[in-house]
Amino acid sequence: MPDLPPPKRPTSGAESRSGRTAADRPRRCRRRRRAGRYAELHCKTNFSFLEGASHPDELVQQAARLDYAALAITDRNSLAGVVRAHVAAKEVGLKLLVGAEITPSDALPVVLLATNRAAYGRLARLITLGRRRAPKGQCRLTFQDIAEHADGLLAGVIVQKTNGRRPNTEAEEQTAGDHGCNPKIGTSFPRAPCSSPLDLLHRYRDVFGDRCYLFAELHCEAEDRWWLQKMIRWAAEARVPLVAANDVHYHVPGRQRLQDVLTAIRHGCPVAELGERLFPNAERHLKSEAGMLRLFADQPEAVARTIELVDRCRFSLDELRYNYPEELCPPGQTPLQHLTRLTWDGARRRYPQGVPEKVCRLIEHELRLIEELRYESYFLTVWDLVRFARSRGILCQGRGSAANSVVRFCLGITSVDPNRIDVLFERFVSKERNEAPDIDVDFEHERREEVLQYLYEKYGRERAGMTAEVITYRPRSAVRDVGKALGLSLDRVDTLAKNLENFNDPDGLEDRFREVGFDPQSPLGRQLLCLVQELVGFPRHLSQHVGGMVITQDRLCELVPIENAAMPGRTVIQWDKDDLDMLGILKVDCLALGMLTAIRKAFELVRRHTGRKLTLA
């Protein structure tokens, strides 16, 4: 039996189910005492899977406690965590910068920050390009790709030393030159072919101009002062400003142990065997302004300059606007006019003896509310899906509260006759609740893929994508991965994990450990217990929703990055249904139902043996 789904991790987004656009929702920001003069510009959440060791809201709340002027969320080749951070930032009144760390195969890694809505769209499109080129979970980009999407983006170039030590003599310094430093991107990424970081920095300067910066990151290591002087020299020679950052992976130092475990899981080996793949200390946490000034005592202006980037970034996710496709309308008609005509035509087909007065009143009422809430294009898209399925002989049926809609009955989406029962449209669409309608349509499970591929073909991969599903750690999977990372034998890990089947209470792990003879109070037991409890609820990877499709009038890939799914022919956006709800983005649930397949086969048998043709109505 698979693990039971865990309870939702509480976040600051209390209004996650609202269908309003992000800009329409009332701000519930806590008034902050003051804003400091430092902003962290290079920060990964745990949506940099198996790298970041803190949730987005934990990072935001810690930044607010430290009185940051702003916080940039810059996950690796991803925007998957920005919506959660956005909601948390509004709660505490913190300015959030939206960006990503981009890792090209032929250049230094770079943090790109969106200054406005157009720049955000180019960043999302750039990530989509790299993700669509690569298998699921990977991203392949080049410097040329970055250059083609550079307009409006701020670039913070990253140079990290790898095995770099300070030369002992002036002669050795001259011989070493710019060696001893590399783009430290990860073992799965190749080293940039150009050996000189200065040459690579010049390339970024040529593309980004005065929007190019060099990020200096110090982590209390022995050669920090020597390394900072080297960065100062490179910045001067390339004519780019030097900016302080910290390559943040967790919100407080106490998460270093968990970050070590995540690194071990990522590399598939115990922590004890990681060697130099581990960070040498716990310094990649959010530091106070005073702490950063101590690190950069030789260059305090690098800390102050972070505010310059904050002031240049004016984009907020509140600016995102979602527009449903409108090409289903015939020329010269608005979506509402087309929907109205289709509804009355359908009503006359449903009631050939004349449309009852009760149904006429319901149709007029529903159409007025649909017009007021501007959902007409949404209804037309679902109608088009059902029309396509019926043209292919695929059984389909609307489900849930949508059965309360007489418009959907007239469009043929549902088969519940409103003249025979009392229906309440407001159970489906309500102005007072201000929630987006949830339209679920079941299709035969053996042929649902035909419907999904129809959407991809009709709207294109840049305008349609499946909603993501965030796969998170549960107690059983967390015990398996943490146990292996700590070096427990496979049989011991297996015994512990099997005792957690269908178990979802991290606070009750001690009793489960004792049941199989594992002492939770031993040093190893305490360490395992603590790390598992921290890891439960962490995102492990993105999967695909059971059938939620997002379709847009404009480019979807400029609203949210799109990537390949594991299943051939599928592409998935980087946001899940809760993220979409936060921003007021609508989806259509195209679900697979095995019983519809059974019913169709039963209909076929009845027709074959009796000549009688049955339908769902």
DONUKE-221405 format. One record per residue (C-alpha): z, x negated, y negated; residue in one letter. Coordinates in steps of 0.2 Angstrom, whole numbers, plus 5000, padded with zeros to 4 digits. Each point is the difference from the previous one (the first is absolute). Layout:
BEGIN
ZXYa
...
end
This chain:
BEGIN
500050005000m
499649934982p
501449984988d
500450164990l
499449994982p
501449934989p
500750104985p
499149964983k
500849864991r
500750074984p
499149944984t
500150044982s
498550115001g
500950175001a
498450104994e
498949925014s
499350175005r
499450054983s
498250034998g
499949964982r
499149854994t
501249854996a
499750024981a
500550185001d
501749975008r
501549994989p
500749834998r
501749985007r
500349834994c
501849934998r
500249934982r
500249815002r
501249904989r
498749874995r
498549915006a
500149825003g
498749864996r
499549975017y
498950085013a
499649955018e
498150005002l
499949955018h
500950115012c
499750065018k
500750165007t
500250035019n
498250084999f
499449825001s
500350035018f
501249875009l
500249904984e
500950104987g
501850045005a
500550134987s
499450184997h
499150044984p
501450104993d
501349875004e
499049874990l
499850124985v
501850055000q
500649815000q
498749964986a
500850144990a
501849935003r
499449834994l
499350084984d
498249955003y
498750044987a
498950055015a
499649965018l
498349975008a
499750065018i
498749885007t
499850035019d
498849895009r
498350084999n
500850174999s
500550144989l
500950095014a
501849994992g
499650034982v
500350195000v
501749985007r
500449874987a
499250114986h
501250155005v
501549895000a
499649914984a
499850174991k
501850045007e
500849854992v
498949994984g
499249835005l
498249954996k
499049975015l
498549895001l
498750045013v
499149855009g
499749915016a
500049825006e
498249965005i
499649875013t
498249944999p
499449895014s
499249874988d
501249994985a
501850004995l
501050165003p
500250114984v
501150144994v
498950134992l
500850124988l
499250164993a
500050024981t
499250175000n
499350145010r
498349925002a
500749835005a
501150095013y
498450085007g
499249835002r
501549935009l
500150145012a
498149985003r
500249815003l
501350035013i
499050135008t
498549885001l
501149875009g
500850125011r
498450095005r
499249835005r
501449965012a
500850075015p
501550114998k
501549914991g
498949864993q
499149974984c
498649884997r
499649964982l
499149864990t
500249934983f
498350084996q
500750175004d
501549974989i
498849954986a
499050165001e
501550114998h
500949894987a
499850114985d
501750064992g
501049915014l
501349874996l
500049855012a
501549905004g
499449865011v
501249935013i
500149825006v
501449975013q
500449825006k
499949985019t
500949845006n
499949944983g
501349864995r
500249914984r
499149835000p
501249855000n
499049904988t
498850024986e
498649925010a
500350125014e
500050154987e
498349944994q
499449985018t
500650175005a
499250094986g
500050195003d
500349985018h
501650065009g
499750184994c
499050145007n
499750194999p
501450045013k
499250175005i
500650015018g
499449935017t
498650135002s
499249954984f
498949844998p
500449864988r
498950014984a
498649875002p
500249934983c
501549875001s
500550014982s
501050144994p
499549964982l
498250025004d
500450175008l
501050054985l
498549964988h
499050125011r
501250144996y
500149954982r
498150024998d
500050175007v
501650084992f
500049904984g
501650044990d
500650125014r
500349855011c
501749935003y
500849875012l
501550065009f
501449875002a
501250045014e
501649905003l
501250035014h
501549884997c
499249865011e
500249814997a
498349974992e
500150154988d
499949904984r
498649895006w
499050155006w
500350094983l
499349854990q
498550005011k
499750194997m
500249974981i
498749865001r
498850115010w
500350154988a
499649884985a
498549935007e
499350175006a
500550084983r
500950145008v
501850054996p
501449975012l
501050155005v
501650005011a
500150105016a
501050005016n
498950065014d
501350135004v
500250065018h
501650094999y
501250084987h
501649905004v
500349835009p
500950095015g
498350065006r
499449825004q
500550025018r
499050155002l
498549924992q
500249865012d
499950125015v
498550094992l
499149834999t
500549975019a
499350175004i
498449964991r
499749845008h
500550065017g
501449875004c
501949984998p
500749964983v
500649835008a
498249955003e
499350044982l
500449834992g
499149984983e
499350185001r
501850064995l
500549994981f
501249864998p
501350114991n
500450184993a
499349974983e
498550135001r
501150144993h
500050094983l
500949884988k
500850044984s
499249944983e
501449874999a
499649945017g
498249984997m
500449914983l
501049875010r
498649975012l
498849984986f
501149904988a
498649884997d
498850144996q
500950154994p
498550074991e
499350045018a
501450125003v
499750084982a
498150015003r
500350135014t
500250134986i
498349964994e
499250065016l
501250165000v
499350044983d
498249985006r
500350125015c
499950184994r
499550085016f
501150135009s
499750105016l
500350154989d
498249984993e
499250035017l
499050165000r
499450095016y
498450094999n
499450105015y
498149995005p
498950134991e
498349975008e
500250155011l
499550114985c
498250064998p
499249944984p
500550104985g
501650075008q
501849944997t
501149985016p
501050164995l
498450104999q
499449935017h
501750045008l
500050174993t
498350045006r
500349935017l
501750105001t
499250174996w
498549975011d
501249965014g
501150154996a
498450115002r
499749925017r
501850025006r
500050194994y
498350075003p
500650174997q
500649954983g
501349884993v
501750095000p
500950024983e
501549905006k
498949855005v
499050014983c
501749994990r
500549855011l
498449914997i
500050024982e
501949944999h
499649855011e
498549954990l
500950014984r
501449895007l
498749885007i
499149984983e
501749974991e
500549865012l
498249945001r
499950005019y
498350075002e
499149845005s
501449975013y
499650175008f
498249974999l
500249835010t
501050095014v
498750145000w
498649875002d
501049915015l
500150175009v
498250044997r
499549835007f
501150025015a
499350185004r
498249944998s
500449885014r
500850135011g
501749914997i
501550135001l
501249984985c
501450104993q
501149984984g
501950005004r
501650024991g
500450084983s
498149994997a
499950165010a
500750094986n
498449984989s
498850145000v
498749884992v
500149885015r
499850165011f
498450044991c
499449825000l
500250015019g
501349865000i
501450115008t
499950165011s
501550104994v
499450164992d
501150034984p
499650195001n
500950015016r
501649914995i
501049964985d
499549834993v
500849904986l
498849874992f
501549924991e
500649945017r
498449895000f
499749974982v
501350024987s
500049974981k
501950004999e
500249875014r
498649904992n
499649925018e
498349965006a
499350125013p
500149935018d
498550055009i
500049965019d
498550035010v
500049985019d
498449955009f
499649975018e
500849845005h
498449945009e
498950024985r
501249974985r
499249834998e
498350084995e
500950094986v
500849844993l
498349915001q
499250144991y
501249974986l
499749815000y
498150035000e
500050134986k
501249924988y
499849815005g
501349885005r
500449964981e
500550194997r
500850055016a
501449935011g
501450055012m
501750004994t
501149865006a
501550025011e
501449864997v
500649945017i
501949954998t
501249915011y
501250115010r
501549935009p
499149975016r
498649914993s
501149904988a
501149945014v
498549945010r
499349904985d
501649944993v
500749955017g
498449905004k
500149924983a
501849945003l
499549935017g
500850125012l
499250005017s
498750135003l
501050095014d
501550014988r
498950074986v
499250125013d
501750075006t
500650034982l
498450084995a
500050125015k
501750064996n
499450064983l
498650115006e
500050164989n
501449934989f
499950004982n
501849964993d
500149824994p
501850034996d
500350035019g
499349845006l
501649925004e
500450135014d
498349985007r
500249815001f
501650015009r
499350125013e
498949865006v
501249874999g
499549924984f
501549964988d
499650064983p
501549904993q
499349835006s
499249894987p
498350045007l
500450185003g
500550024981r
498549914994q
498850115011l
500950164995l
499949964981c
498249955001l
499550155010v
500950124988q
499149924985e
498350005009l
500150195005v
498950104988g
498949844995f
498150035000p
499249915015r
498250044996h
498850144994l
499350125013s
499050164997q
500650184997h
499650125013v
498650084990g
500450004981g
498449964990m
499949954982v
498450044991i
499649974981t
498750034988q
500149824993d
500249855010r
501550015012l
500049815001c
500449994982e
501550125002l
500849915016v
499349865011p
499150055016i
500149905016e
499350005017n
501050105014a
500249935017a
498950155007m
498249964997p
499250104986g
501650044991r
500649944983t
501750034993v
500749994983i
501649904997q
501150154995w
500950125011d
500250194997k
501649984990d
499249874989d
498650134997l
501350144997d
500849894987m
498449984990l
499350185003g
498649955011i
499350135011l
499549975019k
499250115013v
500850005017d
498650005013c
501050025016l
499649995018a
500650145012l
499749995018g
500350195002m
498450034990l
499049905012t
500750105014a
499750174991i
498149944997r
499849965018k
500850175005a
498850094988f
498649915008e
500550055017l
500250184995v
498350004992r
499249925015r
500850135013h
500050164990t
498849974985g
501450054988r
500149884985k
501749984993l
500749934984t
501749954992l
500050144988a
end
